[in-house]
């Protein structure tokens, strides 16, 4: 594949992720993806074959990152699972936002299912004796994801989200908050305010 063709495919994947994240799977069109990528709808279909394949290609980097994370975690090479989970979220915020905001409209739930499997493993490591640990971890990560996505969409955040948004600028603080939400330790910032 030529460098020009590879660049076009990367551009289509990137703008498709934005289009799907902004409009949802059903409202996004191949024509609008093509226009944003600076090519024709026919060219998008030539390279990908269908809208669902474009979506899969747009989500592939997130799925690959989840699989890498899971392999590293299973091999015991993840030092702080909470921090690693926050890093994954921050690195793939648009794709995670797409899955969260538009889950019901997605034709394939593979990414969400893989994320849930990994979340179960992480929660089992962080809070092994908590029967609700997986659910609480998922809720906490979903909350972080919603705030992160909202931060990217709307810089004029309300007072309620401002503190958490600021904390997400520092992944260590976000990981500390995640551990706190799981009941492992009160976040240092909150301890100081309540003393």
CORNOR-V301257 format. One record per residue. N is the residue number from 1. RES is the residue in one small letter. SS is DSSP state (H for helix, E for strand, L for the rest). D_FIRST is the distance of its C-alpha to the first C-alpha in Angstrom with 2 decimals. Layout:
# CORNOR-V301257
((N	RES	SS	D_FIRST) (N	RES	SS	D_FIRST))
This chain:
# CORNOR-V301257
((1	x	L	0.00) (2	x	L	3.78) (3	x	H	6.64) (4	x	H	8.23) (5	x	H	6.30) (6	x	H	6.49) (7	x	H	9.96) (8	x	H	10.86) (9	x	H	10.36) (10	x	H	12.37) (11	x	H	14.82) (12	x	H	15.37) (13	x	H	16.09) (14	x	H	18.42) (15	x	H	20.31) (16	x	H	20.57) (17	x	H	22.23) (18	x	H	24.60) (19	x	H	25.35) (20	x	H	26.10) (21	x	H	28.11) (22	x	H	30.10) (23	x	H	30.78) (24	x	L	30.32) (25	x	L	28.26) (26	x	L	30.55) (27	x	L	31.10) (28	x	L	27.49) (29	x	L	25.91) (30	x	H	22.46) (31	x	H	23.80) (32	x	H	24.74) (33	x	H	21.47) (34	x	H	19.66) (35	x	H	22.32) (36	x	H	22.00) (37	x	H	18.23) (38	x	L	18.90) (39	x	L	17.31) (40	x	L	18.90) (41	x	H	19.91) (42	x	H	18.47) (43	x	H	14.95) (44	x	H	15.55) (45	x	H	16.87) (46	x	H	14.06) (47	x	H	11.56) (48	x	H	14.38) (49	x	L	17.15) (50	x	L	20.10) (51	x	H	21.71) (52	x	H	22.42) (53	x	H	18.80) (54	x	H	18.10) (55	x	H	21.11) (56	x	H	20.01) (57	x	H	16.67) (58	x	H	18.85) (59	x	H	21.27) (60	x	H	18.99) (61	x	H	19.40) (62	x	H	23.14) (63	x	H	23.26) (64	x	H	21.44) (65	x	H	23.92) (66	x	H	26.80) (67	x	H	25.87) (68	x	H	25.63) (69	x	H	28.90) (70	x	H	30.54) (71	x	H	29.63) (72	x	H	30.96) (73	x	H	33.99) (74	x	H	34.75) (75	x	L	34.59) (76	x	L	37.06) (77	x	L	34.84) (78	x	L	35.41) (79	x	L	38.47) (80	x	L	39.34) (81	x	H	37.91) (82	x	H	39.09) (83	x	H	37.36) (84	x	H	34.11) (85	x	H	34.24) (86	x	H	34.90) (87	x	H	31.99) (88	x	H	29.64) (89	x	H	31.18) (90	x	H	30.87) (91	x	H	27.24) (92	x	L	26.25) (93	x	H	29.07) (94	x	H	27.28) (95	x	H	25.84) (96	x	H	29.21) (97	x	H	30.98) (98	x	H	29.05) (99	x	H	30.08) (100	x	H	33.65) (101	x	H	34.35) (102	x	L	32.72) (103	x	H	33.09) (104	x	H	35.24) (105	x	H	32.84) (106	x	L	29.73) (107	x	L	28.93) (108	x	L	27.89) (109	x	L	29.83) (110	x	H	27.81) (111	x	H	27.22) (112	x	H	30.91) (113	x	H	32.10) (114	x	H	30.17) (115	x	H	31.48) (116	x	H	34.98) (117	x	H	34.81) (118	x	H	33.92) (119	x	H	36.60) (120	x	H	39.10) (121	x	H	38.40) (122	x	H	38.64) (123	x	H	41.85) (124	x	H	43.24) (125	x	H	42.77) (126	x	H	44.07) (127	x	L	46.95) (128	x	L	47.53) (129	x	L	50.97) (130	x	L	50.19) (131	x	L	49.84) (132	x	L	48.40) (133	x	H	46.10) (134	x	H	42.88) (135	x	H	43.93) (136	x	H	45.10) (137	x	H	41.90) (138	x	H	39.82) (139	x	H	42.13) (140	x	H	41.98) (141	x	H	38.18) (142	x	H	38.07) (143	x	H	40.55) (144	x	H	38.53) (145	x	H	35.39) (146	x	H	37.31) (147	x	H	38.77) (148	x	H	35.48) (149	x	H	33.81) (150	x	H	36.97) (151	x	H	36.99) (152	x	H	33.58) (153	x	H	34.65) (154	x	L	38.22) (155	x	L	39.48) (156	x	L	43.05) (157	x	L	43.68) (158	x	L	47.12) (159	x	H	49.60) (160	x	H	49.02) (161	x	H	45.34) (162	x	H	45.68) (163	x	H	46.75) (164	x	H	44.07) (165	x	H	41.42) (166	x	H	42.68) (167	x	H	42.63) (168	x	H	38.96) (169	x	L	38.24) (170	x	L	39.30) (171	x	H	37.55) (172	x	H	40.52) (173	x	H	42.91) (174	x	H	40.80) (175	x	H	40.77) (176	x	H	44.53) (177	x	H	45.00) (178	x	H	43.04) (179	x	H	45.32) (180	x	H	48.27) (181	x	H	47.28) (182	x	L	47.30) (183	x	L	50.80) (184	x	L	50.05) (185	x	L	51.38) (186	x	L	52.38) (187	x	L	49.97) (188	x	H	51.70) (189	x	H	51.43) (190	x	H	53.23) (191	x	H	55.84) (192	x	H	56.86) (193	x	H	57.33) (194	x	H	59.53) (195	x	L	61.76))
